[in-house]
Amino acid sequence: MVIKLRKMHNEEFADYQAYFVEDYARDLQDNSGHDRETAIAIATLCLPAGVENERESLFCIMQQQIHIGYLWYRLSDDKSWAFINDFYVLPQYRGQGYGKLAINAMEQELVAINIDEIRLRVAANNPRALKLYERLGFNISGYNMSKKLLLKTPLPPGDR
């Protein structure tokens, strides 16, 4: 079973954007307590302008000619490490080893350009991803924590 990371084509970006904004907004609602409108706005702002970007790499995960997911990472300013912004295997392909193969393909690509570290964030409500990353040799390096404060006068969603 061979997995390839193929640079995302311009015409595929709209489909990716639709998936990403919805998925990340749901994550922001579930794990950061944002209302839907604010979560959608934040998720939309996080995306790069498109597929052509010097520090950000957007890929389609391919098994032969079948598109099975997405991988998006960015390089640090000094290009010494990469951060996985998004990694998504389509539901019908999960549990078949494709995730591991996709991360291995990314590792090979990064080693070839002298990147020696990968960083990422795993949502608290995603134990499946945490288990995958631990199996692949990732170590927990910290915890994201937050606390919502009660404001005397709530801010409108656009002012957060």
MDTraj code that builds the backbone (N, CA, C; nanometers):
import mdtraj as md
import numpy as np

residues = "MET VAL ILE LYS LEU ARG LYS MET HIS ASN GLU GLU PHE ALA ASP TYR GLN ALA TYR PHE VAL GLU ASP TYR ALA ARG ASP LEU GLN ASP ASN SER GLY HIS ASP ARG GLU THR ALA ILE ALA ILE ALA THR LEU CYS LEU PRO ALA GLY VAL GLU ASN GLU ARG GLU SER LEU PHE CYS ILE MET GLN GLN GLN ILE HIS ILE GLY TYR LEU TRP TYR ARG LEU SER ASP ASP LYS SER TRP ALA PHE ILE ASN ASP PHE TYR VAL LEU PRO GLN TYR ARG GLY GLN GLY TYR GLY LYS LEU ALA ILE ASN ALA MET GLU GLN GLU LEU VAL ALA ILE ASN ILE ASP GLU ILE ARG LEU ARG VAL ALA ALA ASN ASN PRO ARG ALA LEU LYS LEU TYR GLU ARG LEU GLY PHE ASN ILE SER GLY TYR ASN MET SER LYS LYS LEU LEU LEU LYS THR PRO LEU PRO PRO GLY ASP ARG".split()
xyz = np.array([
    [0.0849, -0.1170, 0.0000],
    [0.0000, 0.0000, 0.0000],
    [0.0899, 0.1239, 0.0000],
    [0.0801, 0.2039, -0.1044],
    [0.1641, 0.3221, -0.1197],
    [0.0771, 0.4469, -0.1066],
    [0.1243, 0.5385, -0.0252],
    [0.0578, 0.6672, -0.0063],
    [0.1487, 0.7757, -0.0605],
    [0.0912, 0.8685, -0.1323],
    [0.1676, 0.9831, -0.1836],
    [0.0996, 1.1110, -0.1370],
    [0.1814, 1.2105, -0.1105],
    [0.1306, 1.3442, -0.0829],
    [0.1434, 1.4224, -0.2123],
    [0.0301, 1.4647, -0.2650],
    [0.0294, 1.5410, -0.3890],
    [-0.0086, 1.6848, -0.3567],
    [0.0717, 1.7781, -0.4069],
    [0.0383, 1.9190, -0.3867],
    [-0.1058, 1.9427, -0.4300],
    [-0.1788, 2.0137, -0.3455],
    [-0.3170, 2.0442, -0.3778],
    [-0.3218, 2.1364, -0.4997],
    [-0.4143, 2.1081, -0.5899],
    [-0.4346, 2.1927, -0.7072],
    [-0.5262, 2.3092, -0.6708],
    [-0.5109, 2.4200, -0.7420],
    [-0.5939, 2.5383, -0.7159],
    [-0.7425, 2.5057, -0.7168],
    [-0.7847, 2.4226, -0.8118],
    [-0.9276, 2.3924, -0.8229],
    [-0.9777, 2.3032, -0.7083],
    [-0.8886, 2.2447, -0.6289],
    [-0.9288, 2.1624, -0.5144],
    [-0.9406, 2.2434, -0.3857],
    [-0.8885, 2.3654, -0.3879],
    [-0.8829, 2.4457, -0.2662],
    [-1.0214, 2.4782, -0.2103],
    [-1.1181, 2.5082, -0.2950],
    [-1.2525, 2.5426, -0.2472],
    [-1.3148, 2.4275, -0.1687],
    [-1.2991, 2.3034, -0.2173],
    [-1.3516, 2.1874, -0.1439],
    [-1.2799, 2.1719, -0.0105],
    [-1.1475, 2.1911, -0.0119],
    [-1.0718, 2.1822, 0.1123],
    [-1.1171, 2.2910, 0.2093],
    [-1.1323, 2.4120, 0.1591],
    [-1.1731, 2.5236, 0.2429],
    [-1.3082, 2.4948, 0.3092],
    [-1.4027, 2.4432, 0.2325],
    [-1.5348, 2.4112, 0.2868],
    [-1.5237, 2.3075, 0.3985],
    [-1.4468, 2.2005, 0.3746],
    [-1.4271, 2.0990, 0.4790],
    [-1.3595, 2.1618, 0.6009],
    [-1.2471, 2.2337, 0.5789],
    [-1.1657, 2.2828, 0.6894],
    [-1.2414, 2.3811, 0.7780],
    [-1.3078, 2.4774, 0.7178],
    [-1.3779, 2.5784, 0.7977],
    [-1.4820, 2.5114, 0.8869],
    [-1.5594, 2.4204, 0.8320],
    [-1.6619, 2.3519, 0.9115],
    [-1.5986, 2.2670, 1.0220],
    [-1.4956, 2.1909, 0.9881],
    [-1.4317, 2.1018, 1.0844],
    [-1.3629, 2.1800, 1.1965],
    [-1.2866, 2.2819, 1.1591],
    [-1.2142, 2.3588, 1.2600],
    [-1.3099, 2.4426, 1.3446],
    [-1.4157, 2.4942, 1.2849],
    [-1.5153, 2.5685, 1.3624],
    [-1.5791, 2.4785, 1.4681],
    [-1.6094, 2.3549, 1.4296],
    [-1.6660, 2.2593, 1.5265],
    [-1.5664, 2.2326, 1.6397],
    [-1.4377, 2.2201, 1.6053],
    [-1.3334, 2.2010, 1.7064],
    [-1.3280, 2.3219, 1.8001],
    [-1.3347, 2.4415, 1.7453],
    [-1.3309, 2.5632, 1.8279],
    [-1.4531, 2.5729, 1.9186],
    [-1.5671, 2.5296, 1.8697],
    [-1.6865, 2.5282, 1.9538],
    [-1.6731, 2.4254, 2.0660],
    [-1.6296, 2.3052, 2.0310],
    [-1.6213, 2.1963, 2.1283],
    [-1.5112, 2.2162, 2.2312],
    [-1.3970, 2.2691, 2.1881],
    [-1.2797, 2.2722, 2.2758],
    [-1.2407, 2.4103, 2.3257],
    [-1.2925, 2.5146, 2.2650],
    [-1.2574, 2.6498, 2.3084],
    [-1.3787, 2.7315, 2.3506],
    [-1.4964, 2.6744, 2.3388],
    [-1.6169, 2.7407, 2.3864],
    [-1.6662, 2.8561, 2.3020],
    [-1.6197, 2.8680, 2.1777],
    [-1.6668, 2.9764, 2.0912],
    [-1.8068, 2.9466, 2.0395],
    [-1.8850, 3.0524, 2.0203],
    [-2.0133, 3.0337, 1.9544],
    [-1.9863, 3.0061, 1.8062],
    [-2.0866, 2.9560, 1.7361],
    [-2.0675, 2.9132, 1.5973],
    [-2.0184, 3.0268, 1.5074],
    [-2.0781, 3.1442, 1.5190],
    [-2.0406, 3.2564, 1.4328],
    [-1.8932, 3.2944, 1.4525],
    [-1.8501, 3.3017, 1.5768],
    [-1.7105, 3.3356, 1.6048],
    [-1.6177, 3.2245, 1.5564],
    [-1.6572, 3.0997, 1.5792],
    [-1.5749, 2.9863, 1.5362],
    [-1.5566, 2.9846, 1.3850],
    [-1.6628, 3.0109, 1.3098],
    [-1.6534, 3.0159, 1.1635],
    [-1.5590, 3.1282, 1.1209],
    [-1.5705, 3.2434, 1.1853],
    [-1.4842, 3.3576, 1.1498],
    [-1.3376, 3.3253, 1.1761],
    [-1.3074, 3.2656, 1.2895],
    [-1.1686, 3.2302, 1.3237],
    [-1.1157, 3.1267, 1.2252],
    [-1.1950, 3.0232, 1.1989],
    [-1.1515, 2.9160, 1.1079],
    [-1.1234, 2.9711, 0.9686],
    [-1.2058, 3.0627, 0.9225],
    [-1.1867, 3.1213, 0.7903],
    [-1.0574, 3.2018, 0.7845],
    [-1.0275, 3.2743, 0.8910],
    [-0.9051, 3.3555, 0.8952],
    [-0.7782, 3.2714, 0.9018],
    [-0.7889, 3.1490, 0.9501],
    [-0.6712, 3.0626, 0.9657],
    [-0.6177, 3.0087, 0.8338],
    [-0.7029, 2.9974, 0.7357],
    [-0.6609, 2.9386, 0.6084],
    [-0.5638, 3.0293, 0.5348],
    [-0.4680, 2.9694, 0.4658],
    [-0.3843, 3.0520, 0.3783],
    [-0.4690, 3.1030, 0.2613],
    [-0.4150, 3.1966, 0.1881],
    [-0.4882, 3.2578, 0.0765],
    [-0.5155, 3.1590, -0.0365],
    [-0.4418, 3.0529, -0.0430],
    [-0.4586, 2.9534, -0.1488],
    [-0.3468, 2.8521, -0.1413],
    [-0.3319, 2.7752, -0.2449],
    [-0.2354, 2.6657, -0.2423],
    [-0.0919, 2.7104, -0.2664],
    [-0.0721, 2.8257, -0.3260],
    [0.0635, 2.8740, -0.3530],
    [0.1095, 2.9616, -0.2378],
    [0.1985, 2.9076, -0.1558],
    [0.2447, 2.9786, -0.0379],
    [0.3834, 2.9253, -0.0033],
    [0.4758, 3.0139, 0.0234],
    [0.6146, 2.9722, 0.0454],
    [0.6332, 2.8866, 0.1711],
    [0.5656, 2.9208, 0.2803],
    [0.5863, 2.8503, 0.4070],
    [0.4793, 2.7466, 0.4380],
    [0.3693, 2.7495, 0.3674],
    [0.2592, 2.6582, 0.3958],
    [0.2454, 2.5588, 0.2814],
    [0.2297, 2.4335, 0.3165],
    [0.2164, 2.3288, 0.2155],
    [0.0833, 2.2578, 0.2338],
    [0.0038, 2.2579, 0.1300],
    [-0.1266, 2.1920, 0.1297],
    [-0.1203, 2.0720, 0.0360],
    [-0.1580, 1.9565, 0.0887],
    [-0.1495, 1.8327, 0.0114],
    [-0.2818, 1.7578, 0.0112],
    [-0.3035, 1.6824, -0.0939],
    [-0.4058, 1.5793, -0.0973],
    [-0.3327, 1.4483, -0.0705],
    [-0.3866, 1.3683, 0.0188],
    [-0.3293, 1.2371, 0.0472],
    [-0.3901, 1.1405, -0.0537],
    [-0.3032, 1.0740, -0.1280],
    [-0.3480, 0.9891, -0.2378],
    [-0.3030, 0.8440, -0.2167],
    [-0.3931, 0.7515, -0.2439],
    [-0.3610, 0.6093, -0.2494],
    [-0.3913, 0.5706, -0.3929],
    [-0.2848, 0.5582, -0.4719],
    [-0.2947, 0.5472, -0.6172],
    [-0.3661, 0.6718, -0.6684],
    [-0.4791, 0.6580, -0.7361],
    [-0.5508, 0.7758, -0.7873],
    [-0.6686, 0.8158, -0.6990],
    [-0.6769, 0.7553, -0.5813],
    [-0.7900, 0.7821, -0.4925],
    [-0.7499, 0.8848, -0.3872],
    [-0.8303, 0.9900, -0.3778],
    [-0.8068, 1.0948, -0.2790],
    [-0.8630, 1.0474, -0.1455],
    [-0.7757, 1.0345, -0.0439],
    [-0.8222, 0.9816, 0.0839],
    [-0.8126, 1.0813, 0.1993],
    [-0.7594, 1.2005, 0.1745],
    [-0.7533, 1.2975, 0.2828],
    [-0.6719, 1.4203, 0.2479],
    [-0.6434, 1.4990, 0.3534],
    [-0.5702, 1.6247, 0.3395],
    [-0.4606, 1.6340, 0.4442],
    [-0.3552, 1.7045, 0.4092],
    [-0.2476, 1.7346, 0.5032],
    [-0.1999, 1.8768, 0.4747],
    [-0.1942, 1.9568, 0.5811],
    [-0.1505, 2.0957, 0.5687],
    [-0.0496, 2.1219, 0.6787],
    [0.0707, 2.1619, 0.6406],
    [0.1688, 2.2010, 0.7404],
    [0.2365, 2.3305, 0.6986],
    [0.2961, 2.3966, 0.7966],
    [0.3711, 2.5186, 0.7701],
    [0.5088, 2.5058, 0.8326],
    [0.6044, 2.5731, 0.7723],
    [0.7402, 2.5746, 0.8249],
    [0.7574, 2.6931, 0.9183],
    [0.8396, 2.6760, 1.0203],
    [0.8711, 2.7849, 1.1116],
    [0.9470, 2.8938, 1.0364],
    [0.9537, 3.0123, 1.0956],
    [1.0229, 3.1243, 1.0306],
    [1.1666, 3.0893, 0.9942],
    [1.2349, 3.0179, 1.0832],
    [1.3742, 2.9818, 1.0560],
    [1.3865, 2.8491, 0.9803],
    [1.2732, 2.7917, 0.9425],
    [1.2668, 2.6658, 0.8661],
    [1.3408, 2.5512, 0.9347],
    [1.3293, 2.5478, 1.0695],
    [1.3926, 2.4385, 1.1437],
    [1.2912, 2.3333, 1.1880],
    [1.1633, 2.3651, 1.1860],
    [1.0604, 2.2680, 1.2228],
    [0.9334, 2.2952, 1.1423],
    [0.8466, 2.1962, 1.1410],
    [0.7183, 2.2067, 1.0715],
    [0.6061, 2.1875, 1.1724],
    [0.4952, 2.2568, 1.1497],
    [0.3773, 2.2438, 1.2349],
    [0.2619, 2.1940, 1.1493],
    [0.2004, 2.0835, 1.1922],
    [0.0849, 2.0302, 1.1205],
    [-0.0372, 2.1129, 1.1605],
    [-0.0890, 2.1889, 1.0657],
    [-0.2104, 2.2669, 1.0891],
    [-0.3349, 2.1812, 1.0773],
    [-0.3325, 2.0877, 0.9840],
    [-0.4494, 2.0044, 0.9617],
    [-0.4062, 1.8721, 0.9004],
    [-0.4657, 1.7665, 0.9506],
    [-0.4412, 1.6326, 0.8990],
    [-0.5741, 1.5602, 0.9062],
    [-0.6248, 1.5180, 0.7917],
    [-0.7589, 1.4618, 0.7870],
    [-0.7629, 1.3457, 0.6895],
    [-0.8011, 1.2304, 0.7407],
    [-0.8257, 1.1140, 0.6567],
    [-0.9773, 1.1005, 0.6469],
    [-1.0276, 1.0905, 0.5242],
    [-1.1717, 1.0776, 0.5039],
    [-1.2242, 0.9569, 0.5819],
    [-1.3442, 0.9681, 0.6397],
    [-1.3963, 0.8632, 0.7288],
    [-1.3913, 0.7219, 0.6730],
    [-1.4209, 0.7046, 0.5452],
    [-1.4254, 0.5688, 0.4886],
    [-1.2872, 0.5040, 0.4770],
    [-1.1794, 0.5821, 0.4982],
    [-1.0437, 0.5280, 0.4870],
    [-0.9728, 0.5180, 0.6217],
    [-1.0404, 0.5524, 0.7290],
    [-0.9792, 0.5478, 0.8618],
    [-0.9664, 0.4041, 0.9092],
    [-0.8674, 0.3829, 0.9971],
    [-0.8475, 0.2514, 1.0559],
    [-0.7824, 0.1509, 0.9628],
    [-0.7261, 0.1968, 0.8516],
    [-0.6643, 0.1073, 0.7542],
    [-0.5147, 0.1323, 0.7390],
    [-0.4581, 0.2175, 0.8251],
    [-0.3147, 0.2442, 0.8207],
    [-0.2747, 0.3609, 0.7330],
    [-0.3706, 0.4262, 0.6679],
    [-0.3383, 0.5374, 0.5781],
    [-0.2814, 0.6579, 0.6529],
    [-0.3319, 0.6842, 0.7724],
    [-0.2816, 0.7974, 0.8504],
    [-0.1341, 0.7828, 0.8810],
    [-0.0962, 0.6653, 0.9255],
    [0.0444, 0.6388, 0.9559],
    [0.1306, 0.6549, 0.8304],
    [0.0840, 0.6005, 0.7199],
    [0.1595, 0.6107, 0.5949],
    [0.1718, 0.7554, 0.5478],
    [0.0667, 0.8339, 0.5654],
    [0.0706, 0.9745, 0.5243],
    [0.1713, 1.0525, 0.6084],
    [0.1722, 1.0295, 0.7392],
    [0.2692, 1.0984, 0.8258],
    [0.4108, 1.0535, 0.7900],
    [0.4295, 0.9259, 0.7624],
    [0.5619, 0.8777, 0.7212],
    [0.6071, 0.9452, 0.5912],
    [0.5147, 0.9624, 0.4963],
    [0.5488, 1.0295, 0.3708],
    [0.5883, 1.1747, 0.3976],
    [0.5166, 1.2407, 0.4874],
    [0.5509, 1.3786, 0.5222],
    [0.6882, 1.3842, 0.5877],
    [0.7160, 1.2916, 0.6782],
    [0.8465, 1.2873, 0.7447],
    [0.9589, 1.2754, 0.6425],
    [0.9428, 1.1869, 0.5451],
    [1.0459, 1.1705, 0.4420],
    [1.0676, 1.3001, 0.3649],
    [0.9581, 1.3677, 0.3313],
    [0.9693, 1.4940, 0.2592],
    [1.0424, 1.5994, 0.3439],
    [1.0113, 1.6051, 0.4720],
    [1.0733, 1.7046, 0.5595],
    [1.2215, 1.6755, 0.5826],
    [1.2553, 1.5497, 0.6021],
    [1.3960, 1.5129, 0.6199],
    [1.4765, 1.5524, 0.4964],
    [1.4169, 1.5364, 0.3793],
    [1.4857, 1.5705, 0.2538],
    [1.5190, 1.7196, 0.2442],
    [1.4462, 1.8041, 0.3188],
    [1.4765, 1.9485, 0.3180],
    [1.5331, 1.9949, 0.4525],
    [1.5895, 1.8980, 0.5273],
    [1.6591, 1.9236, 0.6543],
    [1.5713, 1.9801, 0.7657],
    [1.4465, 1.9404, 0.7697],
    [1.3581, 1.9737, 0.8816],
    [1.3668, 1.8567, 0.9786],
    [1.4005, 1.8858, 1.1045],
    [1.4236, 1.7753, 1.1979],
    [1.3208, 1.7647, 1.3109],
    [1.2108, 1.8396, 1.3021],
    [1.1086, 1.8300, 1.4060],
    [0.9722, 1.8619, 1.3474],
    [0.8717, 1.7871, 1.3951],
    [0.7326, 1.8126, 1.3592],
    [0.6584, 1.8430, 1.4887],
    [0.5784, 1.9482, 1.4841],
    [0.4948, 1.9845, 1.5980],
    [0.3492, 1.9828, 1.5538],
    [0.2601, 1.9663, 1.6499],
    [0.1170, 1.9670, 1.6212],
    [0.0399, 1.9882, 1.7495],
    [-0.0899, 2.0082, 1.7356],
    [-0.1817, 2.0188, 1.8485],
    [-0.2911, 1.9146, 1.8278],
    [-0.3252, 1.8444, 1.9341],
    [-0.4343, 1.7476, 1.9285],
    [-0.5460, 1.7991, 2.0181],
    [-0.6665, 1.8042, 1.9654],
    [-0.7811, 1.8484, 2.0440],
    [-0.8077, 1.7502, 2.1580],
    [-0.8531, 1.8031, 2.2687],
    [-0.8801, 1.7208, 2.3865],
    [-0.9841, 1.6128, 2.3597],
    [-1.0756, 1.6393, 2.2669],
    [-1.1813, 1.5415, 2.2394],
    [-1.1483, 1.4502, 2.1212],
    [-1.0177, 1.4311, 2.0933],
    [-0.9776, 1.3476, 1.9807],
    [-0.8759, 1.2414, 2.0248],
    [-0.9186, 1.1455, 2.1088],
    [-0.8252, 1.0434, 2.1567],
    [-0.7701, 0.9547, 2.0454],
    [-0.8456, 0.9373, 1.9379],
    [-0.7987, 0.8556, 1.8258],
    [-0.6729, 0.9170, 1.7644],
    [-0.6739, 1.0491, 1.7436],
    [-0.5569, 1.1174, 1.6878],
    [-0.4401, 1.1105, 1.7858],
    [-0.4673, 1.1316, 1.9125],
    [-0.3608, 1.1250, 2.0126],
    [-0.2933, 0.9885, 2.0104],
    [-0.3726, 0.8843, 2.0024],
    [-0.3177, 0.7482, 1.9984],
    [-0.2309, 0.7279, 1.8732],
    [-0.2782, 0.7768, 1.7585],
    [-0.2007, 0.7643, 1.6346],
    [-0.0662, 0.8339, 1.6490],
    [-0.0673, 0.9586, 1.6948],
    [0.0572, 1.0343, 1.7058],
    [0.1531, 0.9706, 1.8062],
    [0.1015, 0.9191, 1.9152],
    [0.1889, 0.8504, 2.0111],
    [0.2508, 0.7263, 1.9487],
    [0.1727, 0.6495, 1.8718],
    [0.2264, 0.5309, 1.8027],
    [0.3345, 0.5686, 1.7029],
    [0.3239, 0.6898, 1.6463],
    [0.4219, 0.7353, 1.5477],
    [0.5446, 0.7996, 1.6123],
    [0.5512, 0.8015, 1.7454],
    [0.6697, 0.8526, 1.8139],
    [0.6614, 0.9966, 1.8604],
    [0.5453, 1.0604, 1.8467],
    [0.5296, 1.1964, 1.8982],
    [0.5204, 1.1904, 2.0504],
    [0.5751, 1.2909, 2.1155],
    [0.5697, 1.3018, 2.2614],
    [0.4851, 1.4211, 2.3000],
    [0.4135, 1.4077, 2.4090],
    [0.3375, 1.5206, 2.4613],
    [0.4367, 1.6211, 2.5171],
    [0.4271, 1.7449, 2.4693],
    [0.5226, 1.8473, 2.5120],
    [0.4561, 1.9590, 2.5918],
    [0.3277, 1.9455, 2.6174],
    [0.2570, 2.0469, 2.6949],
    [0.1078, 2.0263, 2.6796],
    [0.0328, 2.1123, 2.7428],
    [-0.1124, 2.1082, 2.7357],
    [-0.1638, 2.2481, 2.7066],
    [-0.2599, 2.2588, 2.6163],
    [-0.3312, 2.3847, 2.5979],
    [-0.4420, 2.3866, 2.7012],
    [-0.4546, 2.4963, 2.7701],
    [-0.5611, 2.5088, 2.8694],
    [-0.6280, 2.6432, 2.8512],
    [-0.7551, 2.6513, 2.8883],
    [-0.8263, 2.7772, 2.8817],
    [-0.9299, 2.7831, 2.9919],
    [-0.9707, 2.9020, 3.0229],
    [-1.0746, 2.9249, 3.1224],
    [-1.1589, 3.0413, 3.0722],
    [-1.2888, 3.0199, 3.0628],
    [-1.3799, 3.1260, 3.0217],
    [-1.4137, 3.2105, 3.1441],
    [-1.4079, 3.3411, 3.1250],
    [-1.4411, 3.4350, 3.2321],
    [-1.5780, 3.4948, 3.2048],
    [-1.6519, 3.5198, 3.3102],
    [-1.7821, 3.5835, 3.2961],
    [-1.7619, 3.7339, 3.2931],
    [-1.7987, 3.7943, 3.1823],
    [-1.7872, 3.9389, 3.1679],
    [-1.9149, 4.0042, 3.2185],
    [-1.8996, 4.1203, 3.2810],
    [-2.0171, 4.1931, 3.3278],
    [-2.1018, 4.2374, 3.2095],
    [-2.0359, 4.2769, 3.1010],
    [-2.1044, 4.3147, 2.9783],
    [-2.0461, 4.2289, 2.8673],
    [-2.1195, 4.1268, 2.8216],
    [-2.0640, 4.0398, 2.7154],
    [-2.0304, 4.1176, 2.5901],
    [-1.9192, 4.0768, 2.5282],
    [-1.8773, 4.1374, 2.4027],
    [-1.9579, 4.0787, 2.2879],
    [-1.9919, 4.1606, 2.1893],
    [-2.0547, 4.1039, 2.0680],
    [-1.9571, 4.0073, 2.0010],
    [-2.0051, 3.9046, 1.9322],
    [-1.9158, 3.8038, 1.8728],
    [-1.8046, 3.8605, 1.7852],
    [-1.8284, 3.9659, 1.7110],
    [-1.7274, 4.0225, 1.6228],
    [-1.6168, 4.0970, 1.6947],
    [-1.6325, 4.1259, 1.8237],
    [-1.5328, 4.2037, 1.8996],
    [-1.4400, 4.1170, 1.9829],
    [-1.4410, 3.9883, 1.9622],
    [-1.3559, 3.8993, 2.0428],
    [-1.2197, 3.8871, 1.9844],
])
top = md.Topology()
chain = top.add_chain()
for i, resn in enumerate(residues, 1):
    res = top.add_residue(resn, chain, resSeq=i)
    for name in ("N", "CA", "C"):
        top.add_atom(name, md.element.get_by_symbol(name[0]), res)
traj = md.Trajectory(xyz[None], top)
